Amino acid sequence: MTNASARLARRYLGPIILSVVATALAACSSSDSAGGVAIEPLATLPPPPAEGASLEPAETLEAQPTPAATVGVDLVDTPSSALDEVRDAETLAPSSTLEAEPSPAATSGIEPASTASPGPVETRPTEAPAIPTTPAAASPTPSQTPPPMGDATVKTSDGPDDIGLTNTSSWVYWISDVDLDAIAAVAPSIAVIDYAADGSEDTVFIDSDIARLRAGMTSPARVIAYMSIGEAEDYRYYWEQEWEPGSPQWITSTNPDWEGNFKVEYWNSEWQGTIFGNPRSYLDQIIAAGFDGVYLDIIDAYEFYEDRGVDDARERMIEFVSDLATYARGQSPGFLIVPQNAPELGANPAYLGVVDGIGMESVYFGYDETGVANDPSTTAELESQLKRFTDAGKFVLSVDYVDTPSGVASAYQRARLQGFLPTVTDVDLDGLPIPEPQR
């Protein structure tokens, strides 16, 4: 056995095992081995250390195999955790990269038990083997990140959400001598018509007529009935032959601009009962015929009465429209309430909340004179007032009365830019609109 082997034995097996080895060597020192190989004399080995003495560490010791492989010592009783530590050290780094370290006993003077594991082995840090894993999903780029919930709508100048009705593209306004087949032929999204072909009871449309018209229209195919609530009309079914201004007392005067039309005190309960609230009322007949809503005219009648000293005439009109809307939706859920003109009433939150949209005449042409462009200040004021409706998610149906090619193109284009749904037609409202130039 070489001195290096003896030193290794002293290092790993401790003084007790070293004494056993020394005794065996001494017994064999006077004779040759059976194989003729000389055994190194004991004199070449340092004497066993005294009990409690510290062993001198080998300063130049190279890394060696485990003690069990070198000297045949049985390590069965060695704790498994210690063996695992040795195996781990051998796996992580080759033995040539290790420097031998003194055992705890050699540095502290504490005699190790026979089952003690080798002292800690210092290793240089090595990269742990790669563990195959399933690749993680790539994080979305900013452009891939889903938009917040609750705000996915992007408005366009002529998109459906600009007017509050999905997929709406065009509308027809025809209330005199109405031809349902002609309207269906151009397939508008909205048709505002009279509830009767010529306004009389003899030509009233019924639900099958409205269903046939709706079937020929473009989605959402809404058929809305024109109904004047600020004036009485002597050609309507409700008109009594003996009626005239002052009799009944709520008919106050004639309308000099429209023959057969009469100013009424619209807050009067008898007049309001004529308009809604019972099977014979105007609104109830419209609902029974299958219309999708009403287009309420002469809302601006409140101005006539304000000028005559009725200070709360505006509030009375708002209350009238609100009561009518509540009743109508009770009879037909989803029934549309669309007043015409008087956009300034949109400043009242209650009024703005109860209507679904607004129709507005002469936004760009015809406000003061048919076919003539409005004063820019008039148009600017109207657009500002109508913006309250679009900002509240309501639709705006604009109608202009002009027939020159340039005027027609201008009215359509400017209304589209404001998010309105435009039409251009004749002031008599007795036919199809002038087609919109191709956009």
Steps between C-alpha positions, in 0.01 A plus 500: 500500500637841410535793735227674300266210567579514867437869511168446324407235751591726788296780345174316438495212750637670810747391767326174588510353149853635449621309808359176359677555170829584672492179706439292191791657319729444795418132500591467135815712499747207552391289205422524127149468373388182323515676168860621556403860530680689778286662763607844596642504855295651776787733572401705199161577656450759770404361838136499594396824666437518867139510607358848459790620288438689177603345172710704265309557175654402174567825321557359153259209505334437163141390478457125542219251452271435791663325800298185446644453152858551621529297818200267486343638814132410530286812519166325542445673830573842353187716493340521155496877513878504520533267199256714305717802575807327357314380191364848442847647520636248251211565263528875504876523438782269389740382772789683334339830585472427871751586767516271802400659827583395855240294674311659784695284742831616360414865543301491821660215694162325533528126448244389240273206551560198280187576300584864439467624143786672319542866572333758273652527156536846353404518133514780250156613393380318194191555289222260589384273220214643297160349583267467201188703553196590297564845351292770666256690288648820370377819664281703268653801336322830562312460175385153605379602844119484516331837553331566838178364559199727475656748243533292152293728266683722252280758334528600139342793321223283362513196728188352658588608853507864394120499480418239761346240266710206383579486127285800414602649165219716359152627568189608311265778611168469312170603659275609211346240265732233635602216267629206704621304198710793376659532843575128522662517155779729629540292819568771760591418858238739642172619348304785655151491350147603584285239670264523198575523128329841465459581868134401514336219694403328175861434403644401836782246481457174687755269652535285185582815298773600744638146510519491120686832490737392774583180311628704206719731708862484610584410860394614753184574296317740728164641385408813696166681485478875463273656765443868572440564869532881506223565251167343404433406136149514356557203266573257785249242625472673838384835358144591584303691237396773743851571621650842437726746684350556844276191480618302675683769692839330472503561121640851501563602139568389145847451356519748210789310339329160487136476399295273724742528793401657834695609805401314814572530871691174500500470879122474505385158624232465229757558226750267662228234525450538126871433447560205738363291782197313364418260214359779282795732549738589219805332658315180586390457139858549384622234742223261393606539135847366584712814471836504679472854631362851458648810342356784708445827314431855616700457820603863455138607560612596849661813348159621377363486854809644666453805276143523633594496865498131589827505689524125559399402147839330445468287812144406403621370164777299664248347740265418213772317306617316812151381590434388145830309489432324829158391383620386156778283641256349744289392204791405272843455663778650290264738325702791356429862595644743246406868527556732202675837544534701823850359567547753779280280720791258514650727764242353738635165632150355549407570141831374363462184702149414379550534122682254275613754244397816323401604150626842390389696198716748307830454675690626192238623251151646519490630857393846389415430137458171315804405295720778638808426707468589866695778660816334641411613852161329476656171392769524769236549770291209375802268483596598855151424631480171312836397639333458839299219349788321330712538814219331695491209253185619323458499123446811290295486179576812298286611206588785266290656226724577203515368144821633343771236451752695702249568779391137515862381520583758765202415722576129496871541555482753781235301686706182472800677646291591805388141550142568383296280270405736215236520233428770241151529358223732381331714761159349414620161629310315230764277347835330528807698602758631258767226486819559688804542274729199520731527797 
